Amino acid sequence: MPPRAREEQMAMSTSVVSVPGSLSFWRIVDIPFETCVAALDSWLRTRDGGELRFGGSQLLGPMEHDHGLGTRRVQVRLARGPLHPLLRMRLDIDRWSSSSTALELIPCRLVRPTADYFRAGRLLLDSLTCSLPQRPEPRVTLSIAS
């Protein structure tokens, strides 16, 4: 193989990640798992066709439940821009702690790690987490000592 062709082949092989999930996006939100799941499930049930949009990206209901692990899963179509087709992904929702939830956006196929891909994934998770119900701030009661 000519050196130029070998260089091009190596460049192509390094620009595509061969392990689905290795280019996933994570967020840990300070919202209990049950509250997070209830909000997402409610949104997906009340939308036409069980579709929730954040920008051009879509979350598609119904939410799946893995009874063995206790996690939830939502199908996602990630919009990376007008020149790219929607990318099939999944959103895994899992308990992180008693008061926090882990969200992981995982590609379902090989992904070319472009700036558009990273921008779209971060934007979707940022938009989603900002839309979730926030925990109320603890009320501080001042007591007057006599």
N, C-alpha and C positions, 0 to 999 in steps of 0.2 A: 504494500500500500504506500503511495507517495506520502512524503512528510506532511504536505498541506492537507491532504484528505484525512490523515490521522489526527492532525490538530483540530480540524473541524469536527470529526467524530467525537474527540475527547471533550471539546467545548459543548457539543450537544448533550453528551452524557452527563456533564456536570450541571447543566441547566435544568434538568428534569429530576425531580426527587422520586425515587422508585418505591419508597415506603409510604403508603397512605397513612396519614396521621402525623407524619414527621413535620409537616408544615401546618400544624393546627394552631389555633388561637385560644388562649386561656383567659378567663376572668374569675376572680373570687369575689363574690358580692356579699356584703354584710346584711344579708336577708336570709331568714330561716328557709330551709329547703321547702317545707310545706307551703309557705307563703309564695315563694317564687313559682313553684309548680302550679298552684291554684291560679295565680295571675296569668301565666302563659296559657294554661288550659282554658280559662275563661275567655281570653282574647281570641284564641283559635276557634272556640265554639260559637262565638257571636259574630264572626266575620263571614261574609259570603264565601261559601266553598271552603271554609276553614283555612283561609289564607290571610296571613298577616304580612304587611309590607313595611320595610324600613328602607327608604330610598328606593332603588330598583330591585333590591334583594327581597326574597320571599321566605317566610316560614310557613310550612304546609302542615296542616293538621290532618288527622287527629294525632295527639301525642301518644307515643308508644310507651309501654311500661315493661321494664325487665323485672319480673317478679323475683328472680333469683338474686339479683344485685340490688334491687330497689331503686335503680336509676330510671330516668325518663329520657326519651329521645324524640327529636322533632326533625323532620326532613327540611332541608334548606336549599334554596337556589340563590347562589351568590352572584350579584351583578358586579362585574369587574370593569364595566365601561361599555360604550356603544359598539366597539369593534370586537367584543368577545361574547360568545354565547354564555348563558347562565351556567354556573358551575355547580354541579350537584354535590352537596355537603350534608353533614348531619350535625345537629346540636345535641350534645350529651349534657344532661343536667344531673348533678350528683350532690349528695350531702358532703360538705367539707368539714363542718363542725356542727354543734347544736345551734349555732346562730349564723352560719354562713353556708353559701351554696357555690359549687364549682360549675362553671359553664365552659364547655370545650367545643369549639367549632372545628370539625374534622373533614378534610376533603375525602370524597369517595372514589377518587381515581388519581392517576398521576397528575401532578401540578407543576407548571412552569412558574418558578418563584419570581414573578415580576413585581414592579412597584405597584401596578394596578391591583394585583392580587392582595398584597399586604395592606394597601390603603382600604380596599373594600372589606376585608376581614375585620380590620380594626374598627372601621366605621360601623359595621353591622353590630358588633359586640358592644361598642360604646353606646350606640343608639338604643339597643335593647336594655342594657343595664341602667341607663338613665331613665327609661320608661317604667322600670319595675317599681313597685311601691317601696318607698324608703322607710326604714325603721324610724318610728318617732323618737325624738330625742328624749332621754330620760328627764323627767321633771325633777327639779331640785326644789325641795321644800326647806325653807329657812325656819329654824326653830329659835325662839327667843328664850335664852336661858335667864332664869330669874335669880 
